[in-house]
């Protein structure tokens, strides 16, 4: 009963928004023929009906059952809805002006103002609304697979001489269950291998929910090459926490299958542990922790003390930790000898503005460190915005990222 009431409220709000925006459609289409107007109106309200049906179907579909087709449809409908909210802003402005005119006409004996709806504002609302919608569609058609290589040089005074010029590559948040075909990831792997990195790191969220999502991509990801190895950690989605499992054992088996699959790919998964990398008699340490989130709702599976153990004498340390909130939550407070932390998780929300000198995304109101390089004292954090996607099958502004770090001795 509560569920039906909630859905009823949602449907009512959607209807009222659509009815309001319909005023702009009617105003702009006044010069069209009656037949054209009817076709336009039918198309407009058909989208509303499709939206309602989609919501009803989604409420009876679990995340693991969400097909790519449903994902693309839901994202398109969301893009249309977001665009309508832009039109609403223009209509509210128009109505505020109209109310002012009505009040003036009532109080004044002068020639009355025309209080009918302003066609120009309706037109502008529809034109401006087309911009975010176009961006949403472009992000799905092009942005989702527009892989970009970012190159960053970092200098450290404590970096062993043998590692001066060492090249590390980071990828994150593959979410393999979101890919419709294997072609895009094959292109990404080819681009990764062209970088000829000494180390490759994957910082979590290999799947959306279930290990089976990885099967069709296993051979592709197996081809990732690095001179000194590929290392990985788990992300919050890898544990299957967002799926209703038949038994606790089936959930544990799912995680074990995912861990075993990474071994088959030649990846060394770090479960609260570390590996020492040696070159010309000198060493650096790679630490990896399980997911550790400093926000409510995210379990703290990671044990950094355990991962750190045995590296105290190593002069330079790199930590792989999926969630960037771990940095302020524990790392830079209790482990000042960790030089570089690599994280992912945020995706840059897959939507925002990312131009030289300015980056913005709604995710920045949730995460203090959410994209790019951050520094506190001698410690660095880099948040990779991810190679895959989740939910919205596209990217705008924050494109799929392959990050290459060149270490230099200061």
GIVENFEN-V949429 format. One record per pair of residues at least 24 apart in sequence whose ideal C-beta (glycine too) atoms are under 10 Angstrom apart, sorted by the first residue. I is the first residue (numbers start at 1). GAP is how many residues later the second one is. Records with the same first field share a line. If there is no record, write none. Layout:
I->GAP / GAP
//
This chain:
3->56
6->53
7->45 / 48 / 49 / 52
10->42 / 45 / 49
11->37 / 40 / 41 / 44 / 45
14->34 / 37 / 38 / 41 / 67 / 70
15->30 / 33 / 37
17->31 / 64 / 67 / 68 / 70 / 71
18->26 / 27 / 29 / 30 / 33 / 63 / 66
19->26 / 29
20->64 / 67 / 68 / 71 / 72 / 75
21->60 / 62 / 63 / 64 / 65 / 66 / 67 / 69 / 70 / 101 / 104 / 105 / 108
22->26 / 62 / 65
23->64 / 68 / 71 / 72 / 94 / 99
24->60 / 63 / 64 / 66 / 67 / 70 / 93 / 94 / 95 / 97 / 98 / 99 / 100 / 101 / 102 / 105
25->62 / 97 / 101
26->91 / 96
27->64 / 67 / 89 / 90 / 91 / 92 / 93 / 94 / 95 / 96 / 98 / 99
28->89 / 91 / 92 / 94 / 95 / 97 / 98 / 99
29->93
30->89 / 92
31->88
47->29 / 30 / 33 / 34 / 37
48->29 / 32 / 33
50->26 / 27 / 30
51->26 / 27 / 29 / 30
54->24
62->147 / 180 / 181 / 182
63->114 / 145 / 146 / 147 / 174 / 179 / 180 / 181 / 327 / 328
64->113 / 144 / 145 / 146 / 148 / 149 / 176 / 178 / 179 / 180
65->178
66->111 / 112 / 142 / 143 / 325
67->113
68->109 / 110 / 111 / 112 / 113 / 325
69->111
71->69 / 107 / 109 / 318 / 319 / 320 / 321 / 322
72->68 / 108 / 320 / 321 / 322
74->317 / 318 / 319
75->61 / 62 / 64 / 65 / 314 / 316 / 317 / 318 / 319
76->57 / 60 / 61 / 64 / 316 / 317
78->58 / 313 / 314
79->53 / 54 / 55 / 56 / 57 / 58 / 60 / 61 / 313 / 315
80->49 / 52 / 53 / 56 / 57
81->52
82->47 / 50 / 51 / 53 / 54 / 269
83->42 / 43 / 45 / 46 / 47 / 48 / 49 / 50 / 51 / 52 / 53
84->41 / 42 / 45 / 49
85->44 / 47
86->39 / 40 / 41 / 42 / 43 / 44 / 45 / 46 / 47
87->34 / 35 / 37 / 38 / 39 / 40 / 41 / 42 / 43
88->37 / 41
89->36 / 39 / 40
90->28 / 30 / 31 / 32 / 33 / 34 / 35 / 36 / 37 / 38 / 39
91->26 / 27 / 30 / 31 / 34
92->29 / 33
93->25 / 28 / 31 / 32
94->24 / 25 / 26 / 27 / 28 / 30 / 31
95->26
97->24
132->219 / 264
134->262
135->216 / 259 / 261 / 262
136->215 / 256 / 258 / 260
137->257 / 259
138->256 / 257 / 258
139->211 / 212 / 250 / 253 / 254 / 255 / 256 / 257 / 258 / 259 / 260
140->249 / 252 / 253 / 254 / 255 / 256
141->252 / 253
142->252 / 253 / 254 / 257
143->207 / 208 / 246 / 250 / 251 / 252 / 253 / 254 / 255 / 256 / 257
144->34 / 35 / 36 / 40 / 206 / 244 / 245 / 248 / 249 / 250 / 251 / 252 / 255 / 256
145->34 / 38 / 39 / 40 / 42 / 43 / 242 / 243 / 244 / 249 / 250 / 254 / 255
146->248 / 249 / 253 / 254
147->24 / 37 / 38 / 40 / 41 / 43 / 44 / 45 / 240 / 252 / 253 / 254 / 255
148->43 / 237 / 239 / 247 / 250 / 251 / 252 / 253 / 254 / 255
149->42 / 43 / 45 / 46 / 252 / 253 / 254 / 255
150->222 / 223 / 232 / 234 / 235 / 249 / 251 / 252 / 253 / 254 / 255
151->44 / 251 / 252 / 253 / 254 / 255
152->220 / 221 / 228 / 230 / 251 / 252 / 253 / 254 / 255
153->251 / 252 / 253 / 254 / 255
154->185 / 186 / 219 / 221 / 226 / 228 / 251 / 252 / 253 / 254 / 256
155->251 / 252 / 253 / 254 / 255
156->128 / 159 / 160 / 183 / 184 / 222 / 224 / 251 / 252 / 253 / 254
157->158 / 159 / 182 / 221 / 252 / 253
158->126 / 156 / 157 / 158 / 159 / 179 / 181 / 220 / 251 / 252
159->123 / 125 / 156 / 157 / 180 / 248 / 249 / 250 / 251
160->118 / 119 / 120 / 121 / 122 / 123 / 124 / 154 / 155 / 156 / 247 / 249
161->118 / 119 / 121 / 248
162->116 / 117 / 118 / 119 / 120 / 121 / 122 / 247
163->35 / 114 / 116 / 117 / 119 / 120 / 121 / 152 / 153 / 244 / 245 / 246
164->242 / 243 / 244 / 245 / 246
165->33 / 241 / 242 / 243 / 244
166->31 / 32 / 33 / 61 / 62 / 111 / 113 / 118 / 150 / 239 / 240 / 241 / 242 / 243
167->28 / 29 / 30 / 31 / 32 / 33 / 59 / 60 / 237 / 238 / 239 / 240
168->27 / 29 / 30 / 31 / 32 / 33 / 58 / 60 / 63 / 109 / 116 / 118 / 150 / 172 / 174 / 235 / 236 / 237 / 238 / 239
169->24 / 26 / 27 / 28 / 29 / 30 / 31 / 32 / 33 / 55 / 57 / 61 / 233 / 234 / 235 / 236
170->27 / 29 / 30 / 31 / 32 / 33 / 148 / 150 / 172 / 173 / 174 / 212 / 214 / 217 / 231 / 232 / 233 / 234 / 235
171->29 / 30 / 31 / 32 / 50 / 53 / 59 / 61 / 173 / 213 / 215 / 216 / 217 / 229 / 230 / 231 / 232
172->29 / 30 / 31 / 32 / 33 / 34 / 60 / 61 / 63 / 148 / 150 / 170 / 171 / 172 / 173 / 174 / 175 / 210 / 211 / 212 / 213 / 214 / 215 / 216 / 229 / 230 / 231
173->29 / 30 / 31 / 32 / 33 / 62 / 64 / 149 / 171 / 172 / 173 / 174 / 177 / 211 / 212 / 213 / 214 / 215 / 216 / 217 / 227 / 228
174->28 / 30 / 31 / 32 / 33 / 34 / 39 / 40 / 43 / 47 / 61 / 170 / 212 / 213 / 214 / 215 / 226
175->30 / 31 / 32 / 33 / 34 / 38 / 60 / 62 / 172 / 211 / 212 / 213 / 214 / 215 / 216
176->29 / 30 / 31 / 32 / 35 / 36 / 37 / 38 / 39 / 40 / 41 / 42 / 44 / 45 / 211 / 212
177->29 / 30 / 31 / 32 / 33 / 34 / 35 / 36 / 37 / 39 / 40 / 60 / 211 / 213
178->29 / 30 / 35 / 210 / 211 / 212 / 213 / 214 / 215
179->34 / 37 / 38 / 41 / 209 / 210 / 214
180->213
181->35 / 36
182->34 / 35 / 36 / 37 / 38
183->37
184->33 / 36 / 203 / 204 / 216
185->31 / 32 / 35 / 36 / 38 / 202 / 203
186->31 / 33 / 34 / 35 / 37
187->33
188->32 / 33 / 36 / 199 / 200 / 212 / 214
189->28 / 31 / 32 / 33 / 34 / 35 / 36
190->30 / 33 / 34
191->196 / 211
192->29 / 31 / 32 / 33 / 34 / 38 / 195 / 210 / 212
193->30 / 31 / 32 / 33
194->208
195->30 / 31 / 207 / 208 / 209
196->29 / 30 / 31 / 208
197->27 / 28 / 29 / 30 / 31 / 33 / 205 / 207 / 208 / 209
198->28 / 29 / 30 / 31 / 79 / 81 / 208 / 209
199->27 / 28 / 29 / 30 / 31 / 32 / 76 / 78 / 85 / 87 / 119 / 206
200->24 / 25 / 26 / 27 / 28 / 29 / 30 / 31 / 32 / 67 / 202 / 204
201->25 / 28 / 29 / 30 / 31 / 32 / 66 / 69 / 85 / 87 / 117 / 119 / 141 / 143 / 183 / 202 / 204
202->28 / 29 / 30 / 31 / 32 / 33 / 60 / 63 / 65 / 67 / 86 / 118 / 120 / 140 / 142 / 182 / 185
203->28 / 29 / 30 / 31 / 32 / 85 / 116 / 117 / 118 / 119 / 120 / 121 / 138 / 139 / 140 / 141 / 142 / 179 / 180 / 181 / 183 / 200
204->28 / 29 / 30 / 31 / 32 / 33 / 34 / 84 / 85 / 86 / 87 / 116 / 117 / 118 / 119 / 139 / 140 / 141 / 180 / 182
205->28 / 29 / 30 / 31 / 32 / 33 / 86 / 117 / 139 / 140 / 142 / 181 / 182 / 183 / 185
206->26 / 27 / 28 / 29 / 31 / 32 / 52 / 53 / 55 / 56 / 59 / 61 / 63 / 182
207->28 / 30 / 31 / 32 / 33 / 47 / 51 / 54 / 181
208->29 / 30 / 32 / 34 / 35 / 180 / 181 / 182 / 183
209->28 / 29 / 30 / 31 / 32 / 33 / 34 / 45
210->27 / 28 / 30 / 32 / 33 / 35 / 41 / 44 / 47 / 48
211->27 / 29 / 42 / 43 / 44 / 45 / 46 / 47 / 48 / 49 / 50
212->42 / 45 / 46 / 49
213->24 / 45
214->24 / 43 / 44 / 47 / 48 / 50 / 51
215->42 / 46
217->44 / 48
218->43 / 44 / 46 / 47
219->45 / 46
220->45
221->40 / 41 / 43 / 44 / 45 / 46
222->39 / 40 / 42 / 43 / 44 / 45
223->42 / 43
224->41 / 42 / 43
225->41
226->40 / 41
227->52
228->47 / 49 / 50 / 51 / 56 / 58
229->37 / 38 / 39 / 46 / 48 / 57
230->32 / 35 / 36 / 37 / 38 / 39
231->31 / 36 / 37 / 38 / 39 / 43 / 44 / 46 / 55 / 56 / 57 / 87 / 89
232->27 / 30 / 33 / 35 / 36 / 37 / 38 / 39 / 56 / 88
233->36 / 37 / 38 / 39 / 40 / 54 / 55 / 56 / 57 / 58 / 59 / 69 / 74 / 86 / 87 / 88 / 89 / 109 / 110 / 111
234->24 / 25 / 28 / 35 / 36 / 37 / 54 / 55 / 56 / 57 / 67 / 68 / 86 / 88
235->55 / 56 / 58 / 86 / 87 / 88 / 108 / 109 / 110 / 151
236->54 / 55 / 56 / 57 / 61 / 62 / 63 / 65 / 86 / 87 / 109
237->54 / 85 / 108 / 153
238->24 / 31 / 52 / 53 / 63 / 84
239->51 / 52 / 60 / 62
241->50 / 56 / 57 / 58 / 60
269->51
270->37 / 49 / 50
271->30 / 31 / 32 / 35 / 36
272->29 / 30 / 31 / 32 / 33 / 34 / 35 / 36 / 37
273->30 / 33 / 34 / 35 / 36 / 37
274->32 / 33 / 34 / 35 / 36 / 37 / 40 / 43 / 44 / 45 / 46
275->36
276->34 / 35 / 38
277->37 / 39 / 41
282->32 / 33 / 34
283->28 / 30 / 31 / 32 / 33
284->27 / 30 / 31 / 32 / 33 / 34 / 55 / 56 / 123
285->25 / 26 / 27 / 28 / 29 / 30 / 31 / 32 / 33 / 34 / 52 / 53 / 54
286->25 / 28 / 31 / 32 / 33 / 34 / 56
287->24 / 27 / 30 / 31 / 32 / 33 / 34 / 48 / 51 / 54
288->30 / 31 / 32 / 33 / 34 / 54
289->30 / 31 / 32 / 33 / 34 / 37 / 41 / 42 / 52
290->31 / 32
291->30 / 31 / 32 / 35 / 54
292->29 / 30 / 31 / 33 / 34 / 37 / 38 / 39
293->28 / 29 / 30 / 31 / 32 / 33 / 36 / 52
294->29 / 30 / 31 / 32 / 33 / 34 / 35 / 36 / 73 / 74
295->28 / 30 / 34 / 71 / 72
298->24 / 25 / 27 / 28 / 47
300->26 / 29 / 30
302->24 / 28
304->26 / 27 / 30 / 31 / 34
305->25 / 29 / 30
307->28 / 31
308->26 / 27 / 29 / 30
311->26 / 27
312->25
315->24
316->24 / 91 / 93
317->24
318->24 / 62 / 87 / 89
319->24 / 60 / 62
320->24
321->24 / 60
323->44 / 60
324->43 / 44 / 45 / 46 / 47 / 50 / 57 / 58 / 59 / 60
325->41 / 42 / 43 / 44 / 45
326->43 / 55
327->41 / 42 / 47 / 49 / 52 / 53 / 54 / 56
328->39 / 40 / 41 / 46 / 48 / 53
331->45 / 48 / 50
332->42 / 43 / 44 / 45 / 46 / 47 / 48 / 49
333->43
335->44
336->40 / 41 / 42 / 43
337->41 / 42
338->40 / 41 / 42 / 43
339->39 / 40 / 41 / 68
340->33 / 39 / 40 / 41 / 42 / 65 / 67
341->28 / 33 / 38 / 39 / 40 / 41 / 42
342->38 / 39 / 40 / 41 / 42 / 61 / 63
343->24 / 26 / 27 / 31 / 38 / 39 / 40 / 41
344->38 / 39 / 40 / 41 / 42 / 43 / 57 / 59
345->25 / 38 / 39 / 40 / 41
346->24 / 25 / 37 / 38 / 39 / 40 / 52
347->24 / 36 / 37 / 38 / 39 / 40 / 41 / 42 / 43 / 44 / 45 / 48 / 51 / 53 / 54
348->24 / 35 / 36 / 37 / 38 / 47 / 48 / 49 / 50 / 51 / 53
349->36 / 42 / 43 / 46 / 47 / 48 / 49
350->35 / 36 / 38 / 39 / 40 / 41 / 42 / 43 / 44 / 45 / 46 / 47 / 48 / 49 / 50
351->41 / 43 / 44 / 45 / 46 / 47
352->33 / 43 / 44 / 45 / 46
353->43 / 44 / 45
354->31 / 41 / 42 / 43 / 44 / 45
355->42
359->26 / 38 / 39
360->37
361->24 / 35 / 36 / 37
363->35
370->28
371->26 / 27 / 30
372->26 / 29 / 31
373->30 / 32
380->25
//
